[in-house]
Amino acid sequence: MSLLDPIPPKVLSVKRLAAADPALLRAYGADPARHASLGLVTCDQDDPTYVALDEATKHAGVDVVFARSFYAGSAHASGRLSGEILGVIAAADPDELDHGLSALLRCLERDACFYRADDAGTVTVFPHVVASLGHYLSAQAGLAPGESMAYLVAPPIEATMALDAALKAADVRAAKVFPPPTETNFAAAWLTGTLSACQAAAEAYAEAVVRVAREPRDAPFRDR
């Protein structure tokens, strides 16, 4: 894959509420009849965090009750610990909450991240493949838990060219397409198919983003 260096996500805060007030549980979408504890995480990369939240549901009895990107991204955060996203998981048992947070943090440390698509890092790409979806992203994508999904993100024009390349490169279908602008002014798509097809689509996507970053303008057009 023609990618440059990975950009490790920075986890900015991780906090637990072992016995959250019912009003707070409801405010974040949790059910006080089923949930007692909340785990809150902020990070400077939103899409890897969505993947990590999904990963938590595969390793612990937790639900993702809230996950939202902040407008204009981490460069315009409201504070030092705000980053680009707040994710909240809920559990009945504080021990399950800890297991879920541990899985989430491992995913951000070892697996999910953006990559530089040019030498200066002025263009970034997220060509991530989820081999087996958990309960969170599968519900968001309208897919079944356990299915494979290519989670693809890039800036607007790069993402447009790259999505076309990905769809033509492999036997995948678009589960969801997020045209620009997203909250962070990117564009995204979720593609599904076999694991190998999703991997081929992600590679084609990344390579197309790199090509656009290297050659942002087509040859000049002439009036006829």
C-alpha positions as CSV (number, residue, x, y, z in Angstrom):
1,M,0.0,0.0,0.0
2,S,1.4,3.4,-1.0
3,L,1.1,5.0,2.4
4,L,3.5,7.1,4.4
5,D,3.8,7.2,8.1
6,P,1.0,6.4,10.6
7,I,-0.2,9.2,12.8
8,P,-0.8,7.7,16.3
9,P,-4.0,8.9,18.0
10,K,-3.5,10.8,21.2
11,V,-6.0,9.8,23.9
12,L,-6.5,13.0,25.9
13,S,-8.7,11.8,28.7
14,V,-10.2,8.6,30.1
15,K,-12.7,8.9,33.0
16,R,-15.0,6.5,34.8
17,L,-18.3,7.1,36.6
18,A,-18.8,3.8,38.5
19,A,-22.3,4.8,39.7
20,A,-23.5,7.6,37.5
21,D,-26.6,9.6,38.3
22,P,-29.7,8.4,36.4
23,A,-30.2,11.8,34.9
24,L,-26.7,11.7,33.5
25,L,-27.2,8.2,32.2
26,R,-30.3,9.2,30.3
27,A,-28.7,12.4,29.0
28,Y,-26.0,10.3,27.3
29,G,-28.4,7.7,25.9
30,A,-27.9,5.0,28.5
31,D,-30.8,3.2,30.2
32,P,-30.7,3.4,34.0
33,A,-32.6,0.1,34.2
34,R,-29.6,-1.6,32.4
35,H,-26.6,0.6,32.9
36,A,-25.0,2.0,36.1
37,S,-21.5,3.0,34.9
38,L,-20.2,5.3,32.3
39,G,-16.7,5.4,30.7
40,L,-15.8,8.6,28.8
41,V,-12.9,9.0,26.4
42,T,-11.6,12.0,24.3
43,C,-9.1,11.7,21.5
44,D,-7.6,13.8,18.8
45,Q,-8.7,11.4,16.0
46,D,-12.4,10.7,15.7
47,D,-12.7,7.8,13.2
48,P,-10.1,5.6,14.9
49,T,-12.1,6.2,18.1
50,Y,-15.3,5.1,16.5
51,V,-13.5,1.9,15.5
52,A,-12.1,1.5,19.1
53,L,-15.6,2.0,20.6
54,D,-16.8,-0.8,18.4
55,E,-13.9,-2.9,19.5
56,A,-14.9,-2.4,23.2
57,T,-18.3,-4.1,22.5
58,K,-16.5,-7.2,21.3
59,H,-14.5,-7.7,24.5
60,A,-16.9,-6.6,27.3
61,G,-20.5,-6.3,28.2
62,V,-20.7,-2.6,27.3
63,D,-22.8,-0.5,25.0
64,V,-21.7,2.6,23.1
65,V,-24.3,5.1,24.2
66,F,-22.8,8.3,22.8
67,A,-20.1,9.1,20.2
68,R,-19.9,12.4,18.5
69,S,-17.2,14.3,16.5
70,F,-16.6,18.0,17.3
71,Y,-17.0,20.6,14.7
72,A,-13.9,21.5,12.6
73,G,-11.8,18.9,14.3
74,S,-9.1,18.8,17.0
75,A,-7.3,21.9,15.7
76,H,-10.3,23.9,16.8
77,A,-11.0,22.1,20.1
78,S,-12.8,23.8,22.9
79,G,-10.1,22.9,25.4
80,R,-6.9,21.0,26.0
81,L,-8.7,17.7,26.8
82,S,-11.5,18.0,24.2
83,G,-9.8,16.7,21.1
84,E,-11.9,15.7,18.1
85,I,-14.5,13.3,19.7
86,L,-16.2,12.3,22.9
87,G,-17.1,8.6,23.2
88,V,-19.1,7.2,26.0
89,I,-19.7,3.5,26.9
90,A,-22.1,2.2,29.5
91,A,-22.2,-1.0,31.5
92,A,-24.1,-2.5,34.4
93,D,-20.9,-3.7,36.0
94,P,-17.9,-1.4,36.6
95,D,-15.6,-4.4,35.9
96,E,-17.1,-4.8,32.4
97,L,-16.6,-1.1,31.9
98,D,-12.9,-1.5,32.7
99,H,-12.6,-4.4,30.3
100,G,-14.3,-2.3,27.6
101,L,-12.0,0.7,28.2
102,S,-8.9,-1.5,28.0
103,A,-10.0,-2.9,24.7
104,L,-10.7,0.6,23.4
105,L,-7.3,1.9,24.4
106,R,-5.5,-1.2,22.9
107,C,-7.2,-0.5,19.6
108,L,-6.1,3.1,19.5
109,E,-2.6,2.2,20.5
110,R,-2.0,-0.8,18.2
111,D,-4.6,-0.8,15.4
112,A,-6.7,2.2,14.2
113,C,-5.0,5.4,13.1
114,F,-4.8,7.9,10.3
115,Y,-1.9,8.0,7.9
116,R,0.0,10.8,6.2
117,A,-0.7,10.7,2.4
118,D,2.0,13.3,1.6
119,D,5.5,14.1,3.0
120,A,4.3,17.2,4.9
121,G,1.3,15.5,6.5
122,T,-1.0,18.1,5.0
123,V,-3.2,15.3,3.5
124,T,-4.3,12.4,5.7
125,V,-6.2,9.2,5.1
126,F,-8.0,6.5,7.1
127,P,-8.1,3.3,5.1
128,H,-9.1,1.0,7.9
129,V,-10.6,-2.5,7.6
130,V,-12.7,-3.9,10.4
131,A,-12.4,-7.7,10.0
132,S,-15.4,-8.4,12.2
133,L,-17.8,-5.8,13.3
134,G,-19.0,-5.4,16.8
135,H,-22.5,-4.4,18.0
136,Y,-21.9,-0.6,17.6
137,L,-20.6,-0.1,14.1
138,S,-22.7,-2.9,12.7
139,A,-25.9,-1.1,13.9
140,Q,-24.7,2.2,12.6
141,A,-23.9,0.7,9.1
142,G,-27.0,-1.5,8.9
143,L,-24.9,-4.7,8.8
144,A,-24.7,-7.8,10.9
145,P,-22.2,-8.2,13.7
146,G,-19.2,-10.2,12.4
147,E,-19.3,-8.8,8.9
148,S,-16.2,-7.2,7.4
149,M,-16.2,-3.5,6.6
150,A,-13.8,-1.0,5.0
151,Y,-14.0,2.3,6.9
152,L,-12.6,4.9,4.6
153,V,-12.0,8.6,5.3
154,A,-10.1,11.4,3.5
155,P,-10.5,15.1,2.7
156,P,-13.3,15.9,0.3
157,I,-11.8,15.8,-3.2
158,E,-9.4,13.0,-2.3
159,A,-12.2,11.0,-0.8
160,T,-14.3,11.4,-3.9
161,M,-11.7,10.1,-6.3
162,A,-10.6,7.4,-3.9
163,L,-14.1,6.1,-3.2
164,D,-14.6,5.6,-7.0
165,A,-11.3,3.7,-7.1
166,A,-12.2,1.5,-4.2
167,L,-15.6,0.6,-5.5
168,K,-14.1,-0.4,-8.9
169,A,-11.2,-2.3,-7.4
170,A,-13.1,-5.0,-5.4
171,D,-16.4,-6.7,-5.1
172,V,-17.7,-4.5,-2.4
173,R,-20.9,-2.4,-1.9
174,A,-21.4,0.9,-0.1
175,A,-23.2,0.4,3.2
176,K,-23.0,4.2,3.8
177,V,-21.5,7.2,2.1
178,F,-20.9,10.4,4.0
179,P,-20.4,13.2,1.5
180,P,-18.5,16.3,2.6
181,P,-18.5,18.0,4.9
182,T,-18.6,15.8,7.9
183,E,-18.3,17.5,11.3
184,T,-14.5,17.6,10.8
185,N,-14.8,18.7,7.1
186,F,-13.7,15.3,5.7
187,A,-15.7,12.7,3.7
188,A,-16.2,9.0,4.4
189,A,-17.6,5.7,3.3
190,W,-18.3,2.3,4.8
191,L,-17.9,-0.5,2.3
192,T,-18.8,-4.2,2.9
193,G,-17.9,-7.5,1.3
194,T,-15.5,-10.3,2.1
195,L,-12.5,-9.5,4.2
196,S,-10.2,-9.8,1.2
197,A,-12.5,-7.6,-0.9
198,C,-12.6,-5.0,1.9
199,Q,-8.8,-5.1,2.2
200,A,-8.4,-4.6,-1.6
201,A,-10.9,-1.7,-1.6
202,A,-9.0,0.0,1.3
203,E,-5.7,-0.4,-0.5
204,A,-7.1,1.1,-3.7
205,Y,-8.6,4.0,-1.6
206,A,-5.3,4.8,0.1
207,E,-3.4,4.7,-3.2
208,A,-5.9,7.0,-4.8
209,V,-5.6,9.5,-2.0
210,V,-1.8,9.5,-2.3
211,R,-2.1,10.0,-6.1
212,V,-4.4,13.0,-5.7
213,A,-2.1,14.5,-3.0
214,R,0.9,14.2,-5.4
215,E,-1.0,15.5,-8.4
216,P,-3.9,17.7,-7.3
217,R,-4.6,19.1,-10.7
218,D,-5.4,17.4,-14.0
219,A,-3.7,18.6,-17.1
220,P,-4.9,22.0,-18.2
221,F,-8.1,22.2,-20.2
222,R,-8.2,24.2,-23.4
223,D,-11.1,25.9,-25.1
224,R,-12.0,24.3,-28.4
